[in-house]
């Protein structure tokens, strides 16, 4: 078994886990708002949020002394957090393509 976790590592692990969730949510939110409103500042905010997400991931891995397959799991999570908002955006755009024309024609009838 491994060494027992110290109070400091437990604190940093908990804070890094919370930051991971919050930065992941803020990245997705700023990404979607940036695309929706075509705002470069929201796009920049999503980039900063992703960098903070990567930093929180590093702190989490370090504080919990993760190794082996757990490094792979956190790397896949980090890549997934980067790619999935983009994929979801393309899915929504594709799903709702042509919907504004249908809505406008029904509203004028």
N, C-alpha and C positions, 0 to 999 in steps of 0.2 A: 504494500500500500504506500501511498505518497506521504509526504510531510504534511502535518496539519496546517491548515490555512490560518494565517495571522489575522488579527482584527483589521489591520491596515489594508491587507489584500482583499478582505471581505468587503470593506467599505468601498474601495476603488472598483471592485467587481460589480457591486450593486449600482454605483453611480454610472459606471460605463455601460451597464446593461440598460439603465434608464435612458441615458444619452443616445444609445444605439436606436432605441425605439422612437424617441422624439426626433432625432435627426433623420431617420428613415421616413417618418411621416412628413416632416417639413420639406424634405427633398421632393417627395412625390407631390405635395401640395404646391410648392413653388414651381415645379416643373410644369404641372398642369395649368396653373394660372398664367405662367409665362407663355405657354403655347396658346392658350385660349385668348389672351389679350395681346399677343405678339409683343410682349414686354421684355426688353433686354435686361432690365434690372431684376425682374423676377427670375429670368434665366440665370443671371449671376448669383442670385440668392440660392437657387437650387444647387449651383456648383459649390458654393460655400457650405451649404448643408451637407452635401455629399462628402466634402473634405473632412468636415467635422465627424461625419459618420465613420469614415475610414480611421480617423484618430481615435474615436471611441472604441472601434473594433480592436485597434492595436492595444489600447489600455486594457480592454477586457481580456484579450489573449494573455497579456503580460501578468495581470493581476490574478488570473485563475490558473496560471502556469499551464496553459493548454499546450499539447504537443501531439505529434503524430496525425491521426486521422482528424482530430478536432481542428487543426490548422486548415486542413482541406475543407472541412465543413464551414468554417467561418469565411474562408476565401470564396466559396461558392455562394454563401449568403450575401457577401459584399458585392459580387458580380451580379447576382440576381437583383439586388436592390437597385443597381445601376440600370439594368436592361429592362426590367418589368414595367416601370412607368412608361417607358418609350413604347413597348409593345402594346400596353393597354391603351395608350393614346392612339396608336395606329388602328387598333381594333375599334375604338369608339368612332374615329373619323370614318372608317370604312362602314361601320354599322349605320351611321346617321348621314351618310352621303346621299344627297338628293332629297333629304327630309325637309329642308328649308323651303324648297320650291313647292313641295306638296302642301306644307303648312300655309304658305302664302296664298296659293291658289284656292284652298278651302276657306281661308279667311275672307277673301274678296267675293266669294259667291253668295 
